[in-house]
Amino acid sequence: MPLSLILASFFFQHEANHFDFAYDWRINWYLLFAYPFSFSVTLWQHQHTIGHHVHTNDPDRDPDVNNAPQVLRFSGKLPHSKAHVLLRHKLWNVFLWSMGNSMNKVLYRDHLQTLAGWYNGNVPLVFSSRRHKILHVLGRVLMSLFHIWPYFAFVDWSRGARFSPTSPTWLWSLAKANFFAWYPSMMFHVLFIANASINHVVEANAEEASDALETDWFKAQVLHSSSHTAQSVAWLSLSGGLNLQIEHHLFPGFSHVHLRHMQPKIREICEKHRVRYTYFETIWDALDAHFDFVRRLADPEFRPDPDAKPTKDAAATEVSGLAQRAELNGLPDLAVRIRKAGETKKLK
């Protein structure tokens, strides 16, 4: 179920939200509701399309940067709290991605934002009509009930009260309820954030958003996004193209199937105009960069380095680009030699 949910979100809802899944807008609109248990269409349009894609990585206006700032810190410009100290631990970050994000969104945040009329305090919520708002509220209530029903379907509360609630049978029924209530949502959030946040929340993308957005929107999308495993068909499919976040932000109306063909040219243009292009050879490199940056953000005194390199060093990035060009030009042997030469230089 989590995999079907994430694929439905990537292939149907995400692309339909950008109206790039089909030529007919009506098909895109109906596909937004393909999997109603993943997110609210209305909130997603405010968070993702209106907020995140317009004000990418701007700590004052991007709702993704201000996602649960009491426990998460995605920018050095955000106030530091004592809870942020825990971000030094990878397991705590994964917990926030999964259980914390799921419970917060389903039981609290979606309802609070509807009442407040703002998404994460950055984007005002606008409903086209009173009927639209009523349907949205009903949808969020049903979403909450969907996560609560397993506790009534699997757990015999009367027996738990009559007998010891520590009995193995009763505890097993409670474990089943927890599994059905939260496992799909937890895995969805882990898979989604692992393909989305890591491509924005790294040091090289962090602190220039406000200035760049004021002067050149296209340049800002490149500076505040990163891509990884560009020519991997597997990652392109599993992430719905979110591994190529730079390309997606430059051309959000293009289907993800075209992004890997566009990536080499976009990277070449960036190099020509000396615009930093943040690229990671593998998802593990991207995850390491993300966790390293978040770990340092746990320190209240930390301020990101605007000249931070996207990989371990600038030479490694250049080697990666040269090897990729060789592969795309039908010269795999040359690509292998370039990578070996880069490894030799790194060892020295």
Secondary structure, DSSP 8 states (H G I E B T S, - for coil): -HHHHHHHIIIIIIHHHTT-S-SSHHHHHHHTTSSTTT--HHHHIIIIIIIITTSTT-TTT-TTTTSSTTT----TTS---GGGGGGGSHHHHHHIIIIIHHHHIIIIIHHHHHHHTEETTTEE---SSHHHHHHHHHHHHHHHHHHHTHHHHT--HHHHHHS-TTSHHHHHHHHHHHHHHHHHHHHHHHHHHHHHGGGTSSGGGSS-HHHHHHH-HHHHHHHT-EEE-TT-HHHHHHHTTTTBHHHHHH-TTS-GGGHHHHHHHHHHHHHHTT---EEESSHHHHHHHHHHHHHHHTSTT----TT--SSS-HHHHHHHHHHHHHHHTT-HHHHHHHHHHHHHHHH-
